[in-house]
Amino acid sequence: MTESDVLQEVLANEHAAVYLHGVYGARTSQSAQPDLYLALRAAYDAHRGRRDELAGQLAAEGVTPVAGATAYEVPDGLETADGVTAAALDLERACAEVYAGAVASTTAERRAWAVAALNDAAVRELGLRGTPEMFPGAGEYADR
């Protein structure tokens, strides 16, 4: 798998994260759950920024960036703040796994970028009631 292939996988994941965090934010009340709303808004902004950055990098290299899907599967259980929190935590864990794969498959500046993305996802997990992990995104080494 080339670095471009890895980045395409990360980009596809970012498309999904932007979509789903938008859905989760829409299911959250800014006045009733301000902490959750702010966490989801920050996640949405971070993923949108990464998505746009990756698409620009790939295009600059002459690679056609993978397009987002028209829709993504939305999990059940979003009727409560706890359900939204759990879904957002699952999403960030999935993102961490993709970033960990990018760390393992890239070099130099791209690896540094992937490490930063992985760290951000791990911090977002903590904000969504996740537990600290020694190796975030590496399921076989997770402390869960």
GIMONOR-V53921 format. One record per residue. N is the residue number from 0. OMEGA is omega in whole degrees, 0 to 359 (none if undefined). Layout:
n:N omega:OMEGA
n:N omega:OMEGA
This chain:
n:0 omega:180
n:1 omega:177
n:2 omega:177
n:3 omega:177
n:4 omega:179
n:5 omega:180
n:6 omega:175
n:7 omega:177
n:8 omega:178
n:9 omega:179
n:10 omega:177
n:11 omega:178
n:12 omega:179
n:13 omega:176
n:14 omega:180
n:15 omega:181
n:16 omega:178
n:17 omega:180
n:18 omega:186
n:19 omega:177
n:20 omega:174
n:21 omega:177
n:22 omega:182
n:23 omega:178
n:24 omega:179
n:25 omega:179
n:26 omega:184
n:27 omega:179
n:28 omega:179
n:29 omega:181
n:30 omega:183
n:31 omega:180
n:32 omega:187
n:33 omega:181
n:34 omega:179
n:35 omega:180
n:36 omega:180
n:37 omega:178
n:38 omega:179
n:39 omega:179
n:40 omega:179
n:41 omega:178
n:42 omega:178
n:43 omega:181
n:44 omega:180
n:45 omega:181
n:46 omega:177
n:47 omega:177
n:48 omega:178
n:49 omega:179
n:50 omega:182
n:51 omega:178
n:52 omega:180
n:53 omega:180
n:54 omega:178
n:55 omega:179
n:56 omega:181
n:57 omega:180
n:58 omega:179
n:59 omega:179
n:60 omega:180
n:61 omega:179
n:62 omega:177
n:63 omega:181
n:64 omega:177
n:65 omega:180
n:66 omega:174
n:67 omega:176
n:68 omega:178
n:69 omega:177
n:70 omega:179
n:71 omega:180
n:72 omega:179
n:73 omega:182
n:74 omega:174
n:75 omega:173
n:76 omega:182
n:77 omega:181
n:78 omega:182
n:79 omega:177
n:80 omega:178
n:81 omega:178
n:82 omega:178
n:83 omega:179
n:84 omega:181
n:85 omega:180
n:86 omega:179
n:87 omega:177
n:88 omega:177
n:89 omega:180
n:90 omega:179
n:91 omega:175
n:92 omega:178
n:93 omega:177
n:94 omega:179
n:95 omega:178
n:96 omega:179
n:97 omega:178
n:98 omega:178
n:99 omega:176
n:100 omega:178
n:101 omega:176
n:102 omega:183
n:103 omega:188
n:104 omega:181
n:105 omega:180
n:106 omega:172
n:107 omega:185
n:108 omega:179
n:109 omega:177
n:110 omega:178
n:111 omega:177
n:112 omega:181
n:113 omega:177
n:114 omega:179
n:115 omega:178
n:116 omega:178
n:117 omega:178
n:118 omega:179
n:119 omega:180
n:120 omega:179
n:121 omega:178
n:122 omega:177
n:123 omega:177
n:124 omega:180
n:125 omega:178
n:126 omega:179
n:127 omega:178
n:128 omega:175
n:129 omega:179
n:130 omega:178
n:131 omega:179
n:132 omega:179
n:133 omega:180
n:134 omega:182
n:135 omega:178
n:136 omega:180
n:137 omega:187
n:138 omega:183
n:139 omega:179
n:140 omega:183
n:141 omega:179
n:142 omega:185
n:143 omega:none
